[in-house]
Amino acid sequence: MDRAIAEKTITIILTEIHRRLDEAARIAKAAEACALAGSIAEGVTVSMDIEQIIYETGRLQDVASLLNRLSRE
């Protein structure tokens, strides 16, 4: 695998991970605000959107790691 192409792809993936984790942080902040305002159930409902983001972010990390390994062979 061409190392330069892999590095460019890994950079794009890491940027996407950063974007998604920023989104998760915003959701967590909104969930916290709900809880602090006394709407615990609403806070939990809002926070449930984080689960899919974390899952997808984990898969993106897996791909970045795999590409990194393959490009060094």
Secondary structure, DSSP 8 states (H G I E B T S, - for coil): --HHHHHHHHHHHHHHHHHHHHHHHHHHHHHHHHHHTT-HHHHHHHHTHHHHHHHHHHHHHHHHHHHHHHHT-
